[in-house]
Each structure stands twice: as C-alpha cells, then as structure tokens.
Amino acid sequence: MSQLSERRGFHLDQSELLCKKGCGFYGNTAHGLCSKCWREDSQRDRQKQIQEDMALAERLQKEEEEAYASTREQRAQPAITPFSKFEERKTKEKSSKVNTVTKFFTQSSKTPPKRDTVPVESQSSSAVSRVRQPSVDTDRATREFIDFLKPLKPGREIFKQCRAFTESMVYKRDLGADELSECVQDFYQNLSERLQAQFKGSSDHVESVMDEVEKYMMTRLYEEAFCPETTDDEKKDLAIQKRIRALHWVTIEMLCVPVDEEIPAVSDSVVKAITDVIEMDSKRVPKEKLACITRCSKHIFNAINATKNEVASADDFLPTLIYIVLKANPPRLQSNIQYITRFCNPSRLMTGEDGYYFTNLCCSVAFIEKLDGQSLNLSSEDFELYMSGQASPQRPGASDASSFNPSSSTALNQVHERLDLLTGLGVRQEQVMEGAHKLESDLIDWTDGVEHKVQDLLERFPSETQNPTSDTATSAAASAIDSDNVESDLLPPPLQPQFFAG
C-alpha cells in the first residue's frame, strides 16, 4: 500500500509539512513558511520597500531642485512635467507611510484610539452602524469574554485593549488582507508577551487567555476579515468548487483509499467526517474552524482503523482526506483556509494536532488543484474524457464488470435498465408528437379546402339582392351540384389511429 501510494503521489513525509527555513514549526503550502517566518520576511520586505521609496523621493527632490534652479529665469513657463511627476511620487510615498503607520497598535492603555480626532460626519455610515448595532453573536461573545476575564487581575486592562483594537480595525477596511492580518498578528504577539510577563511563564494560562481573546476579537471582526473585497478569495472559492464538481467521477479505488463503506461503522464515520468539514464554514472563530477540521480528521482515522483493524498511517490518512473533500465539496473552502491562516493564533497553527491536520487539509486542496491522469493511473485521454463528461468510469462494460462487487453490479444493471426504458419512452413520445403534428396539419388543410369550396360556390352562384326570386335561383343552382361530390369534399379526413400505435 505504501509503495502504491508513493507511486501515485500520495506519500507525504513529515518533513514536507514543516517550515522550509528549518525553524521546526508547520509551514503553509502557499509559501512553505510558518506564520512567524512569513511575518518576519514580510516586515523586512516592507521595510526595504519604504527605504527604496524614501531614496527615490530624495532623488526626485534633488532632480527637481536642480531643474528649478536651471529654469529660475523662466518662471512664466515652469517645468510642469517633472514637477507633476515629483508630486505624484511624493503623494504615493506619503500615502504608503500613512498606511504603514496606521497598522501599528500602541501597547499603552493610556493612549487608546481617539474617536474625536475623526469627525463623525467623515466616518463610514456602515462602519458606525456596525459598531452601534452589534449582532447577537457579538453580544454573546462579549458577555462570555467579560465573564472569563472577571477572575483575572489584569482582566479589565485586557478587555480595554481588545475592545479598543477591534473598534479601530472597523475603520481600516481600505487596508489589504495581508496588512489586516499583520495588524492582528502583531496584537496577538504583543499581548501574549505581556501576559507571559504577567503570569510569569505559565504557558497554559496564557494560551487559554489568548484563545478567548481570539474568540472575542474575530467574532467582532468576522465581517471585515472573512473574504474581504480586496482579495481574490471568492474567485478561488468558485474555481475549487468547479474543480471538485468536475472530479465527481473519482472513486475510492482510484485514490487507493483504505476505507470500506459497506461496513456500517465505517460509513457512519465517513458521513460524520463530511459533516464536520462542511460545518467549518458556519463557524466565525478560527479556533472553531480548526476544531471542525480536527474532528473530521479523527473520524477519518476511525474509518481507516475500522476497515483495516490496525492503526492508520499518514499514507492512509492523506488520500482518505482527499476523498472526503471531493465528496463534501465544502463551501467557501479557500476563503476558510485563508481566514484561518491570516487570523488564527500562530502558536496553534505552528504546533499541535490542529496545525498538523490543517496542514494536511492545505496539502489535499493543493493536490486536488493539480490532480491529473498520472496521479490516478489513467491515461491523459481517459482523464480528459472523464473531466468533460463524455465518459464515466462508473459505467463499465462487460470486461470491467469483474472489478466491482455483486451489489454494485446489480445496482448498475438496474440503472442501465431504467435508462433503456427511458430511452424507449422518449422514442415513443417522439412518434406520438409526429402523429399529432400531422393530424394538426391535416385539419388545417381540410379547413382551407372547405373555405375554398364555399368561396367557389359563392362565386359561381352570386346572390342577386334585387331579384325577388333569388332564393329560388340559389336553391336551383345548389340542386344542380352533385350532392355526392359536395359531401365528399366537405367531410373531414378520417383520423389516423396508426400514428398513436405503440
């Protein structure tokens, strides 16, 4: 099994899940780094960009001064183009500095965000309404957070800092998703360091407080932080959903999944795993979304253990997780993954079972996006036929019937019989419709014939209104017509029952 899984590309070594910088934490499949290393690299890149912008601004300033000195005598015709370029660079640099500065949150409780510095008229109406009209989930999270902090000595200070930070973040919607993530992660790190100093290194206590802080903050910031408009998360959601739908034909045998769904206990575990991964989208807190992934993974291990009657390995777990994702097609999958990556407590993602299972889910999604015929032991031609829907491996011919168990073969035969019956009914329906159309055409032709005959009679024997004996003349003319011919012309054609045969 291990050799077959490795040949098909399902083998995943533990080292492949770790950060590529060798820090020992779990990395993200998008860039291969853990959240700590990624944030450090991002800060270095941003600092380098700021320095380059400042150097560019100084160079442009110097060039402008030289150009102004050389054209001092021609003040009536100033150099518009260089000055406009300088103003554009200067405005861009100023905007970049403002956005950079606004990301940092002060650690001191004596300097909370000043609301009166921003006029009420200039604030976004939607942001104000969201602050003044919290949802039911927000109210419940606030009450639970206050109840949790009451026994703690620094509880009041923690609540003030978290509330001030979340209220300030509501007005930062113009920031990109990465910048919002950096603000939240910096706040997590600063608060965690202060708690460690307060609780004198009690890591368990610090983690419990940080879990409640994350729950309170992300419940309030969920609308701004989940799938923001500045990202392409929604586009990625639609792409992966369409991809999974196109792969509906992939079977357990193709993925080498060591699960037998004919066993009731295994089938029950598979259903629970699918339910958990779908339920992830209904949660607001990153920790709760991770809990759904962890429960899903444990149900997968239960299904494998019940099938093999032995402890499951990592080589068994990954293909089964891929199969569960294909069957579930979770809603907004990429948005949920990105939301967890950006705003979850970094210590939870870098270590522990939650981080391990989440990394495997990211690997499963990446594998589905790159899945090809070679990964399933199929030719590229068959793979394209299955993807386009022109053929299906679930409808084998006589030569492939032996690869299925008797119950599956019986069910497929019943499906084929019903499809043949539907096809026959379709043919008969077409024959009935053709007969109905012909009958309709015959009736129209008969009506037209009657009208022509009547018109012809009226033209041959016109009525004379001034002749008092016109009725007698008309009667005589009518009697002169062969009654047999008239009857044969005016009677409708006989119905054709043969059109409705069958």
N, C-alpha and C positions, 0 to 999 in steps of 0.2 A: 504493500500500500504506500509506504513512504517513497519507494523508488518510482512508482507510478505518479504520485503527487508531484514529486520533484520534476519528472519529465514533463508534466503538464503545467508546470509553473506555479503550483500552489504552495510549495515549500517556503516557509518564512522563518529565517533564523532569528533568534532573539536579538542578535547584534544589529540586524537590519531595522529594528524598531527604535534604536537608541539614537540620540543626537549625533550628527556626523562630526561634531567638534570634540567628541570624546569626554563630555562632562558627566556622563553616566545617567542622564535623565532621558525620558522618552521624547523623541522628536516628532514633528509634524510632517506628514507625507508631502505637503505642498512645497516646503523648502528644506526639509531634513533637519531642522534645528528645533531645539526646545524653546519654550517661550522666553526663558531667561537669555539665552544666547541670541535669539532673534531680536529681542528688545535692545540688547547692547549693540548689536550691529546696526539696528535702525537708528539708534541715537548717534552713533559715530557717523553714519552716512548723512544724517540731518545736520550734524554739527559741521561736517565737511562742506555741505551744500551752503550753509549760512556763511561760512568763511569765503567760499568762492563768490557768493553774491556780493559780499562786502568788498572783496577785491575788485570785482567787476564794477561796482558802483564808484569806488575810488578812482579807477582808471577812467571811467567815463566822465567823472567830475574833473579830473585833470585835463582830459582832452577838451572838455567844454570851456574850461578856463583859458586854455591856450587858444582855442578858436575865438573866444570872446575878446582876448587881448589883441589878436591879429586883425579883428574886424571892428575895433573900437571906433574908428573914424567913420564907419558906415552904419551908424545906429539906426538910420532910417530904414535900412534893409537888413534886419537881423537874420542870423542863420537859423531858419525855422526848423529845418530837418534835423540837424544834430541836437538842438535843444529839445525838440519833441521826443527824440529817441532817448535822451537823458531823462526827461520827465517820466517816460514810460517805464524805464528801468528803475528809477527811483521809487515810483509808486508801487511797482511789483515787489521791490525789496522791503518797503515799508509794510505792505500787506503780509508778506511772509514773516516778518518779525512779529507783527501783531498776533498772527495765528499761532506762532511758536510760543509766545509769552503766555497767551490765554490758556494753553494746555496745562500749565503748572498750577498745582493747588497748594496753597500755603498750609504748613503744618500747625501754625499757631492758632489757637482758638480765639485769640484777641482780635484777629483780623478776618472776620467772616466776610463773604461776598456782600458788598454794599449794594442794596437794592435801589437806594435813592440816587445812585450815580447814573442809572439808566432811566430815562423818563418813561413813565407808564405809557405815554402815547406812542413811543417808538418800539415798545415790546410787541412781539407777535401775539395776536389775539388768540390763536390756537394754543400757544405755549402758556399764556396766562390762564386760559380756561382749563388746561390740563393740570396746572398747579392748584387752582382753586377748586376743581371738581375731581378729586381722586376717585378711582374706581373702587369697587368692592374689594377686589384682590389687594389693592394698595392699602386700603384701610385695615384689612385683616393683617397684612404683613407688618404694618406699623405697630398695631397693638401687640402682636406677638414679639416684635423686636423690643418694644419697651418692657414687656413682661420679662423677657430674657435678661435685659440689662439691669433691672431693678436691684438684684442682689449684688451686683458688681460695684466696687468702689469707683472705678472710672466710667461707670455706665452712662452718666449724664454727659460727660465730655465726649464719649464715643458717639452717642446719638446726635449731639450737636454737630460734630464734624461730618457724619454721614448725611444728615439732612441738608446741611449747607452745600455739600458737594453735589448731591443729586439735584437740588434746586438749581445750582449753577450749570449743570450739564444740560438741563432742558433748553437753555438758550444758546447751545453750541451745536445746533443742527447743521450749520454750514461746514463744520469740520468733517473730514473724511472718516471712514470707518476705522482705518488704522490709527488715526490720531485720537479718535474716541477711545479705542482700545488701549492706547498708550496712557491716556489720562486715567482710566480706571485701573490699569495695572500698576501705575505709579502710586495711586492712592492705596491700593492693596499693600504694596511693598512698604510704604511709609507707615501705615497703620500697624502692619504686622511687626515692624521693627520696634515701634513704640510699645506695643503690647508685650513683646518679649522682654523689654526692659522693665515694664510694669509688673509682669508676673514672674520675673526672674527665671526665664528659660523654660517655663512649663509649656512644652510644645503642644501637648494635647489640649490644654486650656486655650491656648492661642488659636489652634485650629478650629475649636468649637465656636469661638467668638467670630472668627473670620467667616465661617460658614453662615452664621446668622447675618453678618454684615453683607455678604454676597446676596443672600436671600432678600433682604430688605432693599438693597440698592437696585438690584436687577429687576425686581418686581416693579419698582417705580420707573426704571429707565427702559423697560421692555419695548415700549412703542417706539422709542428713539433708537434703540440699539439693535433690535432684530430686523434684519433685512433692510438696512437703510437705503434711501433712494440714490445715494452717492456710489453704490456698489452695483455689480452685475450679478448679485446673488440670485435674484429672481430668474434671470436668464439661465443661469446654471441649473436651477431647480427644474425648469422646463426641459432642459437638454437631458439631464439624467433621468427624468421621468419618461421622456420619449424613448430613450435608450433602453430602459428596463422593459417598457412595453414591447419594444421590438424583439427583445430576448425572451419572450414568454414561452418559447418552444424548448428552452434549455431544460434538460431533465436531470434527475439525480445521478443517473448512470454517467452522463457526460461530465459532470463535475466530480465524480468519484466521492460522493457524499456517503459516509458510512452510517446511514440512517434508514431504517425500515419503517415506513409509515403505516404498514399493515398491523404493527403492534399497537394496541390502544394507548399504552403509556407513552410510547414514542410520539404518536400522533398528537396526543394531548400536549406534550412538551413543545412540539413544533408550533401548534396553534398559539400557545402562550408566548413563545418567542416572537412570533409575528405580531401579536397584540402589543407586546411591550415596545417593540421598535416603532410601531405606528403611534403609540401613545406618547412617544418622545415629543412630538410636535405640539401637544396640548400643554406642556409644562412651560413655565416662564423663567425658572431659575436654572442656570447652567448645571448646578449640582443635581437637580431633579432630572434633568435630561440625561445626565451621565448615569443616574441610578436606573433609568429605563434601559440604557444600553447594557449595564451590568446584569440586570435581571434577565434580559434577553440572552446574554451570553451564558448565564448559568443554566437556563432552560435548554440551550443547545448542548451543553456538556451532559445534562441529564439524558437527553435523547440519544446521544452517542453512547453513553455508558449502558443504557438500557438495551441498545441494539447489539453492542459488541461484548457486553458483560465483562468489561475491563475498563481501566482508566483511560480516558481520551487523551490524545496528544495534541500538540499545536498543529501538526499536519492534518489532523482530523477536524480541528475546530475552524480553521480559516475557510476551507471550501464549504462547510456547512453554513457558516455565517454568510458567505456569498449567496448560497441558495436561499436562505431566509430573506435576505434583502431583495432578491429577484422576485420571490413570491409576495412579499409585503408591499414593495414599491412605496416606501414611506413618503408621506407628503413633505414638501419643502426640505428635502434631505440635505442639500448643500447649504441652505440657509441655517439649518440647525447645527451642522458641523462648524460652520464659520462662527456662529454665535457662541458656541462653546469654546472654540479656540481663542476668540477675542476677549471674552469677558469672564471666563471661569477663573477661579483661584488657581494660580500657576502651580502651586505645590500639589494640587490634586491631579493635574494633568501630567506632571513630570514623574510621578511615582505612584505606586499602589495599583490595585486591580482596576480601578476606574480608568486610570491612564493607559493601562495595558489594553483593556477592551476597547477603549476609544481609538487607540492607535490601530488596532486590528480592523475596526469599522472603516477608518480612513483608507486603509490598505484595500479593503473589499470594494469600496467605491472606486478607487483608482483602478483596480483590476477590471471591474465591470466596464469602465470607460474605455479601456484598451483591449477588451476581450476580442479575440479573433478565432478563426477556424483552427489554427495550430494549438491553441490552448484547450480545445475540446476534441482534439484528434479528428478533425474534419478537414476536408479539402476546402480551399478558398471558394470553389464554385458552389459546393453544397452550402457553405456558410452564407454566401450571398443569396442563394435561393431561399433559405430559411428566414433570413432577415427581411427579404422583400415580401414574404408571404406566399410565394409561388409554390412552395413545397413545405411539408412538415414532417419531421421525424416521428411524430406521434401517430402517423397513419402508415405503418409499414406494409409492405407487400407480403406475399406468401413466404418468400425467402427469409423475411425478418421476423415472422411470427414466433419462431422458436426462442427469440431473445426476450419475450415477455411471458409473464406468468399466466396461468389459465384464466384467472379472474379478469386480468387486464384485457386479454384477448377476447373473452366473451363480451365485455363491455364495448370494445371497439367494433366487434361484429354487429352488435345491436345498433350502434351509432351508424354504421355503414348501411344497414338495412333501412333505417329510418331516412337516411339521406337519399337512398334509391327510391323509396316511396314518395318522398317529397318531389324528387325529380319527375316521377311518373305523373303525379298530380299537376305539376307545372305544365307538362306536355298536354294533358287533357284540358287544362284550363285554356291553353292557347287555342286548341281546336274549338272549344265552345265559343271563345271570343271571335274566332274567324267566322263560324256559322252565324253568330249574332250580327256581325258586321254585314255579311252577305244578305241576311234577311232584311236588315235595315235598308240596304241598297235596293233590294227588290221592291220593297214597299214604296220607296221614293220613286222608282221608275214607274210603278203601277199608277201612282197618284198623278205623275206627269202625263202618262198615257190617257188617263181619264179626262184630264183637263184639255188635252189636245183634241180628243174626240168630241167633247162638248163644244169646244170652240169651233170645230169644223162644222158641226151641225148648225150652230148659230149662224155661221157664215153662209151655208148652203140654203137655209130657210130663214131669212131675216124676218122679223116681225114687222107688220105694217100697222102702225097705230091708227092711221086714218081709215083703214078698211074695216068696216064693222064685222066682216066675216073672217077676220084674221085668225081667230081661234080655230075656225073650221078648216082654213087652209093649212094651218100648222098641224092640226091633227091628221089631215090627209097626207101631208108630207111625211109626218112621222110614221104613219102606217105603211108608207111606201118603202121604208127601210127594212132590210131583212132583220127580223127580230132575233134570229139565231146569232147573226154576226154581232149585233149590239150586245147581247148578253155575254158572248164570249169575250168581247173587248172590255166590258165594264167590270167583270168579275176579277177579284184579286187573284194572283197566282197562288197555287196551293203551298201550304207550309212544307218545309223540307225537314222532316224529323231526322234525316240521316246526319245532319250537322251536329246533333246533340248526342249521337251514339257514342258510347264509351264514356 
